Amino acid sequence: MSFVAINVLEVPPPMRAVLEERFAGRAGEVEKMDGFEAFELLRPVAGQDAYLVYTRWESEESFKAWVESDAFGRGHAQAAASGPAASGSKVWTFEVAQQKAK
């Protein structure tokens, strides 16, 4: 089964548009990585400020290879140059125990 990494980004309301624009214009480096399966940017509703950046991988090793790659640095260069849109972040990781798709 797959490995999931969710980056939880605390984003103040005034920075939401900036964050979404950055993801819309992202470099797309993650899609080129071996073992990459899926990406989603989840917008908060119901009074939350946290965006979730969901990525799914063939294995934890594939995810770790992404985080340690030069492509990861290139993919995050825009945020580094412009300053962060998020006021904090943490990463949650999971192994998929069960899965069903339509």
C-alpha positions as CSV (number, residue, x, y, z in Angstrom):
1,M,0.0,0.0,0.0
2,S,1.0,3.6,-0.5
3,F,2.6,6.1,1.9
4,V,1.0,9.5,2.4
5,A,2.6,12.8,3.6
6,I,0.4,15.7,4.5
7,N,2.0,19.1,5.1
8,V,-0.2,21.1,7.4
9,L,0.3,24.8,6.7
10,E,-1.1,27.4,9.0
11,V,-2.1,30.3,6.7
12,P,-3.6,33.5,7.9
13,P,-6.6,34.6,5.8
14,P,-4.8,37.5,4.2
15,M,-2.1,35.1,2.8
16,R,-4.5,32.5,1.4
17,A,-4.6,33.9,-2.1
18,V,-0.8,34.2,-2.1
19,L,-0.5,30.5,-1.1
20,E,-2.9,29.3,-3.7
21,E,-1.3,31.4,-6.5
22,R,2.1,29.9,-5.6
23,F,0.7,26.4,-5.8
24,A,-1.0,27.2,-9.1
25,G,2.3,28.4,-10.5
26,R,4.5,25.7,-8.9
27,A,7.4,24.2,-10.6
28,G,5.7,20.7,-10.9
29,E,8.9,19.0,-9.8
30,V,7.2,16.5,-7.5
31,E,5.3,14.9,-10.5
32,K,8.6,13.9,-12.0
33,M,9.8,11.9,-9.0
34,D,9.9,8.1,-9.0
35,G,7.3,6.8,-6.8
36,F,5.0,9.8,-6.9
37,E,1.3,9.0,-7.1
38,A,-0.8,12.0,-6.3
39,F,-0.9,15.6,-5.1
40,E,-3.8,17.8,-3.8
41,L,-3.9,21.2,-2.1
42,L,-6.8,21.2,0.3
43,R,-8.4,24.6,1.2
44,P,-9.8,25.0,4.7
45,V,-13.5,25.6,5.4
46,A,-15.6,26.0,8.5
47,G,-13.3,28.5,10.3
48,Q,-10.0,26.7,9.9
49,D,-6.7,28.4,8.8
50,A,-4.8,25.2,7.9
51,Y,-4.2,24.2,4.3
52,L,-3.3,20.6,3.7
53,V,-0.8,19.6,1.1
54,Y,-1.5,16.0,0.4
55,T,1.0,13.8,-1.5
56,R,0.8,10.0,-2.0
57,W,3.8,7.9,-2.8
58,E,4.6,4.2,-3.6
59,S,6.7,4.0,-0.5
60,E,8.2,6.0,2.4
61,E,11.5,5.7,0.6
62,S,10.1,7.5,-2.5
63,F,8.9,10.3,-0.3
64,K,12.3,10.6,1.5
65,A,14.0,10.6,-1.8
66,W,11.8,13.6,-2.9
67,V,12.5,15.6,0.3
68,E,16.3,15.0,-0.1
69,S,16.4,15.8,-3.8
70,D,17.6,18.8,-5.7
71,A,14.2,18.9,-7.3
72,F,12.6,19.5,-3.8
73,G,14.8,22.6,-3.5
74,R,13.9,23.8,-7.0
75,G,10.2,23.2,-6.2
76,H,10.4,25.3,-3.1
77,A,12.6,28.1,-4.4
78,Q,9.7,30.5,-5.1
79,A,8.6,30.4,-1.5
80,A,12.1,30.9,-0.2
81,A,12.7,33.9,-2.5
82,S,9.3,35.6,-1.7
83,G,9.0,34.7,2.0
84,P,6.6,32.2,3.5
85,A,2.8,32.5,3.0
86,A,2.3,30.1,6.0
87,S,2.9,31.1,9.6
88,G,3.8,27.5,10.6
89,S,3.8,24.0,9.3
90,K,4.2,20.4,10.3
91,V,4.2,17.1,8.4
92,W,1.9,14.2,9.1
93,T,2.8,10.8,7.6
94,F,0.7,7.7,7.2
95,E,0.8,4.3,5.6
96,V,-2.4,3.5,3.7
97,A,-4.0,0.6,5.6
98,Q,-7.1,0.3,3.4
99,Q,-8.1,1.9,0.2
100,K,-11.1,2.0,-2.1
101,A,-11.5,4.2,-5.1
102,K,-14.5,4.7,-7.3
